[in-house]
Amino acid sequence: MSLQVILATLLLHVPASLSSAPPLPLVINTWGGPFTAATDAAYVALLNPATSALDAVTVGCSTCERNQCDGTVGFGGSPDENCETTLDAMIMDGSTMNTGAVAGLRRVRDAIAVARHVLEHTTHSLIVGDHATAFAVENGFTEQDLSTPESRARCEEWRKNGCQANYRVDVVPDPMVSCGPYRPTRGAGGEGKRDGTGAVGHDTISMVVIDAEGRMAAGTSTNGASHKVPGRVGDGPIVGSGSYVDGEVGGCGATGDGDVMMRFLPCYQAVENLRLGMTPKEAAEDAVRRMVRKFPRISSGIVVVDNKGEHGGAGSGWTFTYSVRGGGMNQTEVVTVPPVDARDEEGTMAQLQYEL
C-alpha cells in the first residue's frame, strides 16, 4: 500500500473534534470588538517559543487593562457608590492547578500581573482590598489613582439621578428613589433579592491559552459592576467561576452577572462536562442552562475550549461573542453566540446518555 493511501486512510479516521480544531498555539477569550486587541497581543506573544501560556494570559489581559476595554476592564471604569474604581483578577496554571487572584484591588492598575505574583510568590490563592494593594507595592507595583475625570463625572451624574440603578434591596429609604444612607428593613429576610438581571451592565475579559506545547492557562480581569456597593466582589477572581483550566481536559472563561454566576461555578462545571465527554459547545450550553433554570433573566456568556483547541460558547440574556485566534490564522475571528432558549427546561444533560 502506498504512503499516500495510508495517509488518506488515517485522515478519514481522524475524529471530527480533532480535525476541526485550529492548530496550536491558540488564544480564546470573551467578547469581540475592543477585546480582540487582547487576543492578538496574547497570540503574537506565543509566537516566541520562550513565551509560556501563563505569560500569554498575562500579556492579553494586561492589554485590555491598559486599553480599558469597553470601560469594563482596567482603570477608569465601573465606579462604585463612592465613585472609586477597584479591580479584580485571577490567573490559573492548567498544569499545576495553582492559582493567584486579587479582589477589590485599590490604587494599582496592573491587576492580572499582581494576581500572577500571588500565584508565583505565595502559597495563597486570593488576597483582597488594601492588603492586596500593600502586597502589590511590596512587589514593586506603583500606587496611582484608578479613577479618571470621565469616571468621576459618570458617577456624579448617577448621583444626580437619584443613584439609579443600584444594587440595594430591602432597605430604607427606598433605593428606587434615594441614594441613602440606607438601613435594613426589619424582618425583610432577603425576600427582595434580585432575580439575576443586575442593575447595570458589566463585562469581563476571561481568556484561555494553549501554547505550542499544549500547556494551558486561564485568566480573568475586570473592574466589576458599575455603582456596586463598595467592597463587592463578583465572580471574576473566583476559581471555577470567572475562569478555570485543567490541562488534562480544557478551559473556560465566563462573563455576565457575577453575583449569580459565582453561585454555580459555571466554568468548573463546563470543564467537568468536557471530562464527561461533552463537546465544548455542549459543555457551555449545559453550564448556562443550569443557571437559566434558576434565574431565567440572567445575562451570561461562557466560552469553552478543550485541550486540542476545539471550542464553543453559550450565553443567555444577550447575544454573546467570543474571540479566537489559532495557528495559521492571520487575524482574530469573532464568533457570535445567540442566547439559549430560557424556556428549555430540559437542557443538554437530558439529551445526552452516559454509561456509568
DATA-V455692 format. One record per residue. N is the residue number from 1. SS is DSSP state (alpha for helix, beta for strand, coil for the rest). OMEGA is omega in whole degrees, -180 to 180 (none if undefined). D_FIRST is the distance of its C-alpha to the first C-alpha in Angstrom with 2 decimals. Layout:
N/SS/OMEGA/D_FIRST  N/SS/OMEGA/D_FIRST
//
This chain:
1/coil/-177/0.00  2/coil/178/3.81  3/alpha/-179/6.67  4/alpha/180/8.36  5/alpha/179/6.53  6/alpha/-180/6.91  7/alpha/179/10.37  8/alpha/179/11.27  9/alpha/179/10.75  10/alpha/-179/12.87  11/alpha/179/15.41  12/alpha/-177/15.96  13/coil/175/17.03  14/coil/179/19.36  15/coil/-179/22.90  16/alpha/-177/25.16  17/alpha/179/27.71  18/alpha/-175/25.42  19/alpha/-178/23.74  20/coil/-179/27.21  21/coil/178/28.91  22/coil/178/29.93  23/beta/177/28.82  24/beta/3/31.31  25/beta/-178/34.13  26/beta/175/35.87  27/beta/178/39.53  28/beta/-179/40.95  29/beta/178/44.62  30/beta/171/47.21  31/coil/174/48.63  32/coil/178/48.02  33/alpha/-177/50.71  34/alpha/-179/52.30  35/alpha/178/49.98  36/alpha/176/47.04  37/alpha/178/48.74  38/alpha/178/48.04  39/alpha/-179/44.35  40/alpha/-178/44.03  41/alpha/179/46.04  42/alpha/-179/43.98  43/alpha/180/40.67  44/alpha/177/41.90  45/alpha/-178/43.13  46/alpha/178/39.68  47/coil/172/38.27  48/coil/-177/40.14  49/coil/-180/38.04  50/coil/-178/41.34  51/coil/178/42.16  52/coil/176/41.72  53/alpha/177/41.36  54/alpha/177/45.05  55/alpha/-176/45.98  56/alpha/176/44.29  57/alpha/179/46.06  58/alpha/179/49.31  59/alpha/-177/48.81  60/alpha/-179/47.91  61/alpha/177/50.76  62/alpha/178/53.19  63/alpha/178/52.42  64/alpha/177/53.54  65/alpha/179/56.58  66/alpha/-178/57.66  67/alpha/-176/56.98  68/coil/-174/58.74  69/alpha/177/55.92  70/alpha/-178/57.63  71/alpha/-175/60.68  72/coil/178/59.10  73/coil/176/57.66  74/coil/-174/59.69  75/coil/172/63.34  76/coil/-180/65.68  77/coil/173/64.34  78/coil/177/65.13  79/coil/177/68.61  80/coil/-178/70.02  81/coil/179/73.45  82/coil/179/75.05  83/coil/179/73.19  84/coil/173/71.11  85/coil/174/67.36  86/coil/-172/65.49  87/beta/174/61.80  88/beta/177/59.22  89/beta/173/55.82  90/beta/176/53.23  91/beta/-174/50.04  92/beta/178/47.54  93/beta/-177/44.90  94/coil/178/41.85  95/coil/-177/40.98  96/coil/-174/44.46  97/coil/175/45.91  98/coil/180/48.98  99/beta/171/50.98  100/beta/-177/53.96  101/beta/171/56.17  102/beta/179/59.54  103/beta/-178/61.61  104/beta/-179/64.81  105/beta/-177/64.38  106/coil/168/67.48  107/coil/174/68.14  108/coil/-171/64.75  109/coil/-168/62.20  110/coil/-170/59.03  111/alpha/-177/58.25  112/alpha/178/54.52  113/alpha/176/55.19  114/alpha/177/58.00  115/alpha/179/55.78  116/alpha/175/53.29  117/alpha/175/56.19  118/alpha/179/56.96  119/alpha/-169/53.38  120/alpha/-173/53.31  121/alpha/173/56.95  122/coil/171/58.15  123/coil/178/57.05  124/coil/176/58.20  125/coil/-173/56.24  126/beta/174/58.93  127/beta/-169/62.16  128/beta/168/64.49  129/alpha/-178/67.41  130/alpha/177/69.73  131/alpha/174/68.21  132/alpha/177/64.84  133/alpha/179/66.72  134/alpha/178/68.38  135/alpha/180/65.05  136/alpha/-180/63.64  137/alpha/177/66.67  138/alpha/-177/66.36  139/coil/170/62.83  140/coil/178/63.93  141/coil/-175/63.62  142/coil/173/66.46  143/coil/175/68.69  144/coil/-177/69.35  145/coil/178/70.38  146/coil/178/67.52  147/coil/176/69.68  148/coil/176/70.08  149/alpha/-180/72.89  150/alpha/-179/70.63  151/alpha/177/69.82  152/alpha/180/73.49  153/alpha/178/74.51  154/alpha/-179/72.08  155/alpha/179/73.47  156/alpha/176/77.05  157/alpha/177/76.33  158/alpha/179/74.85  159/alpha/179/78.06  160/alpha/-180/80.22  161/coil/177/78.41  162/coil/179/79.41  163/coil/180/76.28  164/coil/-4/74.18  165/coil/179/71.59  166/coil/-173/71.52  167/coil/-178/70.17  168/coil/175/73.45  169/coil/176/74.16  170/coil/178/77.09  171/beta/170/79.42  172/beta/-3/82.70  173/coil/-176/83.56  174/coil/-178/81.20  175/coil/178/77.99  176/coil/-179/77.49  177/coil/-172/80.50  178/coil/176/81.31  179/coil/-178/80.02  180/coil/9/81.67  181/coil/-172/82.36  182/coil/170/81.17  183/beta/-175/82.10  184/beta/171/80.47  185/coil/-176/81.75  186/coil/175/83.30  187/coil/-177/81.43  188/coil/175/78.52  189/coil/176/75.93  190/coil/-178/73.03  191/coil/-177/73.14  192/coil/-179/72.80  193/coil/-175/69.38  194/coil/-169/67.38  195/coil/177/64.47  196/coil/179/61.70  197/coil/-178/62.40  198/coil/-179/63.94  199/coil/-176/66.76  200/coil/-180/65.06  201/coil/177/61.44  202/coil/-176/59.60  203/coil/-173/56.09  204/coil/164/54.04  205/beta/172/51.10  206/beta/-170/48.60  207/beta/172/45.44  208/beta/-177/42.20  209/beta/169/40.06  210/beta/-179/36.63  211/coil/-174/36.21  212/coil/179/33.08  213/coil/179/32.74  214/coil/177/33.04  215/coil/-174/36.69  216/beta/174/38.93  217/beta/179/42.62  218/beta/178/44.97  219/beta/-178/48.48  220/beta/174/51.26  221/beta/-178/54.37  222/beta/169/57.21  223/coil/169/60.95  224/coil/-175/61.24  225/coil/178/63.27  226/coil/177/66.00  227/coil/177/69.53  228/coil/172/68.34  229/coil/-178/70.90  230/coil/-178/71.16  231/coil/-180/69.04  232/coil/174/66.53  233/coil/179/62.96  234/coil/-174/60.12  235/coil/-173/56.54  236/coil/-177/55.24  237/coil/-177/55.81  238/coil/-180/55.09  239/beta/180/51.85  240/coil/179/49.80  241/coil/178/51.78  242/coil/174/51.61  243/beta/-179/48.16  244/beta/179/46.00  245/beta/171/42.76  246/beta/-175/40.76  247/coil/177/37.75  248/coil/-173/36.00  249/coil/-176/36.15  250/beta/-177/37.49  251/beta/-175/40.73  252/beta/171/43.35  253/beta/-174/46.22  254/beta/176/49.17  255/beta/178/52.17  256/beta/-179/55.08  257/coil/-173/58.15  258/alpha/-179/57.85  259/alpha/177/60.89  260/alpha/-174/59.14  261/alpha/-178/55.53  262/coil/176/56.35  263/coil/-175/57.53  264/coil/-175/54.00  265/coil/-171/51.87  266/alpha/-180/49.34  267/alpha/173/46.89  268/alpha/180/46.82  269/alpha/-178/46.35  270/alpha/179/43.49  271/alpha/176/41.59  272/alpha/174/42.19  273/alpha/175/40.91  274/alpha/-179/37.61  275/alpha/179/37.63  276/coil/177/38.11  277/coil/177/34.97  278/coil/170/36.46  279/coil/178/34.95  280/alpha/180/37.11  281/alpha/178/38.75  282/alpha/-180/39.54  283/alpha/180/40.85  284/alpha/-178/43.12  285/alpha/178/44.41  286/alpha/-179/45.28  287/alpha/179/47.20  288/alpha/-178/49.11  289/alpha/176/49.96  290/alpha/178/51.42  291/alpha/-177/53.90  292/alpha/179/54.55  293/alpha/-179/55.53  294/alpha/-177/58.37  295/coil/-173/59.15  296/coil/-176/58.26  297/coil/-177/59.54  298/coil/170/57.72  299/coil/-177/56.09  300/beta/174/52.83  301/beta/-178/49.48  302/beta/173/46.50  303/beta/-175/43.23  304/beta/178/40.46  305/beta/176/37.22  306/beta/-172/34.73  307/coil/174/33.43  308/coil/179/30.22  309/coil/175/32.36  310/coil/-173/32.31  311/beta/177/35.92  312/beta/-179/38.53  313/beta/176/42.28  314/beta/179/45.23  315/beta/178/48.94  316/beta/174/52.23  317/coil/179/55.49  318/coil/172/54.13  319/coil/-175/51.09  320/beta/173/49.15  321/beta/171/46.90  322/beta/-176/44.65  323/beta/-180/43.06  324/beta/173/39.57  325/beta/-179/37.85  326/beta/-179/34.47  327/beta/180/32.21  328/coil/179/31.64  329/coil/-178/34.64  330/coil/179/37.34  331/coil/179/40.02  332/coil/175/40.97  333/beta/176/40.25  334/beta/-178/43.01  335/beta/179/42.06  336/beta/-176/44.81  337/beta/177/45.21  338/coil/-179/47.73  339/coil/175/49.96  340/coil/179/49.13  341/coil/-178/51.37  342/coil/-179/54.22  343/coil/-179/54.88  344/coil/-176/51.59  345/coil/-175/52.94  346/coil/177/49.93  347/coil/-176/47.48  348/alpha/-176/43.86  349/alpha/-179/44.44  350/alpha/-178/45.59  351/alpha/-176/42.44  352/coil/179/39.97  353/coil/179/39.53  354/coil/176/38.87  355/coil/180/38.58  356/coil/none/41.06
//
